[in-house]
Amino acid sequence: MSDIYTRLVSNVLFPLQERLKHHDTVKVRQGMEDSQWWPREQILALQAARLRAFLADIGAHVPYYRDLFAQTGFDPARVSGSADLQALPFLTKSVIRQNTDALRADDAQGLARFNTGGSSGEPLIFFIGTERVTHDVAAKWRATRWWDVDIGDPEIVVWGSPIELGTQDKVRLIRDKLMRTELLPAFEMSDARVEGFIARIREMRPRMLFGYPSAISHIAGYAEKKGIRLDDLGVKVVFVTSERLYDHQREVISRVFAAPVANGYGGRDAGFIAHACPSGSMHITAEDIVVEIIDGEGRVQPPGVAGEIVVTHLATRDYPFVRYRTGDVGVLSEDPCPCGRGLPVLSEIQGRSTDFVIAADGTVMHGLALIYVLRDIPGVASFKIVQETTTLTTVFVEPGPLFEADDVGRIQAGLKRRLGDAVTIDVKVVDVVPAEASGKFRYVISRVAA
Ligand SMILES: [Zn+2]
């Protein structure tokens, strides 16, 4: 085995690794086009070689890791695979906040500052270097090519937090490079805006739409209600990301655009972690991203067991993301995908941990348990449920034409059945359900820690 692997490493892995280090999206993507078909062991061997080089690099150049490795005696040269990461601490949002500057490589250039709302609403400031942008773009375009959409094809992105759409030129530049595309700002969704979006989509005839499922399904639902066709534009795929994709959203998007809906899992902070292939698997960008699944005590779990998704992004040497805790729940699968790609598969991504709510008696349940109550009431056009405490839940309700006075009582009764009789259900009937500060729309938010 060592002979084969030595030859493999010298003849194939190192040249590919060099190609992957190039700050050129096309070259990186071409490298990834080859490696996606390799046997899984070969992809993991490449990942291990890249992990070793990455850790040596950040140990030399990033103050936080230089100090950490010195204190703990961690030797990057001895790393032979992702299991060696277990000697290193997790990177949490609070660690990033406390070490915002010490996480920056001493030779980093052209870092772009990002500021996300985060699921807790607390802002997180971090930086993204050119290498990482290049790799995330390449990972995205490799995945869209699985769906017959190539670089340069017209694309509409339904995206955007007010922060990202601000005047930070560098952020805008990176975003344009990421997207190569026209952007529809999704954080403001008045009827007039949505009608404008639909007109623009019809005019541009994009080959792909990309963005939040809540926003795209809202546009699709609006077009359907108004009898405006969007199924004759030649859309090949609708890629949704950043939020959980609900079945009813997939159905309306797919019906209205006459195109499949593909899930992309990842975010600005964690990178483009996994993308759906036409066979239905979520393939991890394993050349660049190491995924670990951990339990509540931080212990790494084997394939098939659900736990929190933790990622190490190997193209982040300028501002490293090592064992970054995403707060999302997922399961690694060892089953080969029928599409033939050797890229490992992340199955059953169960959404943000804040999608789970906790009943007064301590029962943890998925937010869907509450969503079904609201969706069963025909008078409710749109809603958002916020679990403030175990004894208080607020429901924002946007009434539709069928809304009845009794509906408030029905919502209260339905939610009490699940959360507990003693829980106060405060129903607020509003003109427009407020989006999050980030611009994402979420149906259920729990401020109660699971
Ligand atoms: Zn596949």
Boltz pocket constraint, residues with backbone or C-beta under 6 A from the ligand:
constraints:
  - pocket:
      binder: B
      contacts: [[A, 277], [A, 278], [A, 279], [A, 280], [A, 281], [A, 283], [A, 337], [A, 338], [A, 339], [A, 340], [A, 341]]
      max_distance: 6.0
